[in-house]
Amino acid sequence: MVNDLLDLAKIEAGRISISPAWFEMVDLFAALRGMFRPIIINQEVALVFEEPTDVPRVYTDDKKLSQILRNFISNALKFTQQGEVRVSVQYREPGWVTFAVADTGIGIPKEHQRALFQDFVQLEAPIQKRLRGTGLGLALSKRLAELLGGTVAVESEVGRGSTFSTMIPIHFTPSELPSEAEGQTATKGRGPHDAG
């Protein structure tokens, strides 16, 4: 929680730096797979990384992208009792990639989905009471995605599972950073639902 708060504070103060570099999707997925393998204790849930196909190298801050995906995967594993958590990436024309983490978990009522990416938001559900988090992970993921010039989204159905996604440009450039004045409109029309 302390680390999440520090990261959010740095973003708010404009003191977090972006360090872009070229990297391959297979390397990112291999690192995430190795990170989560030791902590999966529920044998009824499979963590599946789809092999990236036709996805070019990406020039962005892989540590911040990894942080977004770690938050998505951690939440999915936490709220999925059986089935699978599936991580995938797709190339979107022109020049965007969409990462998705889909689970077969408890799902989220539609009326609560809009608030998910706000600070300290936690939903009231029996499993939530057993597995309390900080309510900061998704808010931080949204801010990090925006720093990378991208967006986040969620699709969910109660009892059927959820899919959290982030779409970022293949090539990060500082001009894509949303200014404070632009806020929410900086990436309007660029969400996963608007991509071809």
Secondary structure per residue as TSV (DSSP state, phi and psi in degrees):
chain	resnum	aa	ss	phi	psi
A	1	M	-	360.0	-41.0
A	2	V	H	-60.8	-44.4
A	3	N	H	-62.5	-41.5
A	4	D	H	-63.0	-43.4
A	5	L	H	-63.0	-41.9
A	6	L	H	-62.9	-43.5
A	7	D	H	-63.5	-43.0
A	8	L	H	-63.1	-40.4
A	9	A	H	-64.4	-40.2
A	10	K	H	-63.8	-41.1
A	11	I	H	-64.4	-45.4
A	12	E	H	-59.8	-36.4
A	13	A	T	-85.7	-1.9
A	14	G	T	68.8	27.5
A	15	R	-	-111.6	19.3
A	16	I	-	-104.5	133.8
A	17	S	-	-102.2	150.4
A	18	I	-	-105.3	128.5
A	19	S	-	-120.7	82.8
A	20	P	-	-74.8	150.8
A	21	A	E	-158.4	158.0
A	22	W	E	-76.8	138.1
A	23	F	E	-154.3	161.3
A	24	E	-	-97.4	145.6
A	25	M	H	-60.4	-39.6
A	26	V	H	-61.1	-33.8
A	27	D	H	-70.3	-40.9
A	28	L	H	-62.7	-46.8
A	29	F	H	-66.4	-37.2
A	30	A	H	-62.8	-41.6
A	31	A	H	-65.2	-43.6
A	32	L	H	-65.7	-40.7
A	33	R	H	-60.6	-45.3
A	34	G	H	-65.4	-32.6
A	35	M	H	-69.5	-39.5
A	36	F	H	-90.4	-21.9
A	37	R	G	-52.9	-45.7
A	38	P	G	-70.1	-17.4
A	39	I	G	-105.2	1.6
A	40	I	-	-80.8	108.2
A	41	I	-	-104.0	-18.1
A	42	N	-	-89.6	106.9
A	43	Q	T	-71.8	-7.3
A	44	E	T	-89.8	0.9
A	45	V	E	-121.5	126.1
A	46	A	E	-101.5	133.3
A	47	L	E	-98.4	113.5
A	48	V	E	-115.0	126.6
A	49	F	E	-106.2	112.8
A	50	E	-	-69.3	138.9
A	51	E	-	-65.1	123.0
A	52	P	-	-64.4	129.4
A	53	T	-	-127.7	137.1
A	54	D	S	56.3	33.3
A	55	V	-	-111.4	118.6
A	56	P	-	-72.6	171.9
A	57	R	-	-61.2	151.8
A	58	V	E	-119.1	140.5
A	59	Y	E	-110.9	96.3
A	60	T	E	-159.4	-176.2
A	61	D	-	-84.2	100.1
A	62	D	H	-66.4	-26.7
A	63	K	H	-68.2	-40.4
A	64	K	H	-73.3	-37.9
A	65	L	H	-62.6	-43.0
A	66	S	H	-61.3	-37.6
A	67	Q	H	-63.9	-40.7
A	68	I	H	-61.1	-49.7
A	69	L	H	-66.6	-36.0
A	70	R	H	-60.9	-41.7
A	71	N	H	-63.3	-44.6
A	72	F	H	-62.2	-46.0
A	73	I	H	-67.3	-42.6
A	74	S	H	-59.3	-45.3
A	75	N	H	-63.3	-43.3
A	76	A	H	-62.1	-43.5
A	77	L	H	-65.7	-36.4
A	78	K	H	-65.8	-37.9
A	79	F	T	-107.9	19.6
A	80	T	-	-117.8	115.1
A	81	Q	S	-85.4	-31.7
A	82	Q	S	-156.9	157.6
A	83	G	E	111.7	-125.3
A	84	E	E	-152.5	159.9
A	85	V	E	-119.5	120.8
A	86	R	E	-117.2	126.5
A	87	V	E	-108.9	130.0
A	88	S	E	-143.1	164.9
A	89	V	E	-141.6	140.9
A	90	Q	E	-133.1	142.4
A	91	Y	E	-82.8	130.4
A	92	R	E	-116.9	127.9
A	93	E	T	-74.4	146.4
A	94	P	T	-97.7	114.6
A	95	G	T	81.0	30.9
A	96	W	E	-129.3	151.8
A	97	V	E	-125.4	141.9
A	98	T	E	-116.3	123.1
A	99	F	E	-101.4	134.7
A	100	A	E	-131.4	140.5
A	101	V	E	-121.6	107.4
A	102	A	E	-108.4	135.3
A	103	D	E	-127.8	168.8
A	104	T	-	-111.1	37.8
A	105	G	S	-86.3	-153.8
A	106	I	-	-72.3	-22.6
A	107	G	-	78.6	167.1
A	108	I	-	-130.8	127.6
A	109	P	-	-57.4	142.3
A	110	K	H	-57.4	-36.2
A	111	E	H	-68.7	-16.3
A	112	H	H	-99.2	-8.9
A	113	Q	H	-67.2	-35.2
A	114	R	T	-62.7	-32.1
A	115	A	T	-87.0	-6.2
A	116	L	T	-57.4	-34.2
A	117	F	T	-93.7	13.3
A	118	Q	S	-90.7	154.9
A	119	D	T	-60.4	136.8
A	120	F	T	64.3	19.1
A	121	V	-	-81.4	127.9
A	122	Q	-	-135.2	135.6
A	123	L	-	-87.0	150.8
A	124	E	-	-90.2	110.6
A	125	A	-	-153.9	152.7
A	126	P	H	-52.9	-42.5
A	127	I	H	-70.4	-29.6
A	128	Q	H	-63.6	-36.9
A	129	K	H	-67.7	-29.0
A	130	R	H	-82.0	-29.2
A	131	L	S	-123.0	65.3
A	132	R	-	-67.7	132.8
A	133	G	-	-112.3	-164.5
A	134	T	-	-91.2	-19.7
A	135	G	S	76.0	14.8
A	136	L	-	-109.6	-21.2
A	137	G	H	-57.7	-45.9
A	138	L	H	-72.9	-35.8
A	139	A	H	-63.1	-43.1
A	140	L	H	-64.6	-40.5
A	141	S	H	-60.5	-41.0
A	142	K	H	-63.0	-45.2
A	143	R	H	-64.6	-41.7
A	144	L	H	-64.7	-41.8
A	145	A	H	-60.8	-41.6
A	146	E	H	-64.6	-37.5
A	147	L	H	-61.9	-32.2
A	148	L	T	-85.2	4.5
A	149	G	T	86.3	16.2
A	150	G	-	-119.8	-163.7
A	151	T	E	-140.1	167.2
A	152	V	E	-125.6	158.6
A	153	A	E	-154.3	161.9
A	154	V	E	-139.8	141.2
A	155	E	E	-129.0	133.0
A	156	S	E	-155.7	153.2
A	157	E	E	-140.7	129.4
A	158	V	T	-56.4	129.0
A	159	G	T	81.7	-6.7
A	160	R	T	-115.3	-19.6
A	161	G	E	116.3	179.7
A	162	S	E	-136.5	155.2
A	163	T	E	-130.2	116.0
A	164	F	E	-101.6	136.5
A	165	S	E	-139.6	156.9
A	166	T	E	-135.7	136.9
A	167	M	E	-117.6	126.4
A	168	I	E	-131.2	156.6
A	169	P	E	-70.0	146.0
A	170	I	S	-63.1	-36.3
A	171	H	B	-119.1	107.7
A	172	F	-	-70.7	133.2
A	173	T	-	-134.2	142.5
A	174	P	G	-55.1	-28.4
A	175	S	G	-65.2	-16.0
A	176	E	G	-85.1	-3.4
A	177	L	S	-69.2	126.3
A	178	P	-	-71.2	135.4
A	179	S	-	-80.3	164.6
A	180	E	T	-61.0	-36.7
A	181	A	T	-68.4	-37.5
A	182	E	T	-71.7	-40.5
A	183	G	G	52.6	-120.4
A	184	Q	G	-69.8	-23.1
A	185	T	G	-82.5	-9.7
A	186	A	G	-61.4	-34.1
A	187	T	G	-116.2	18.8
A	188	K	T	-60.1	135.5
A	189	G	T	84.2	0.5
A	190	R	-	-108.1	5.0
A	191	G	S	-68.2	165.8
A	192	P	T	-54.1	-31.2
A	193	H	T	-75.1	-17.9
A	194	D	T	-95.1	-12.7
A	195	A	-	-76.9	147.8
A	196	G	-	-51.7	360.0
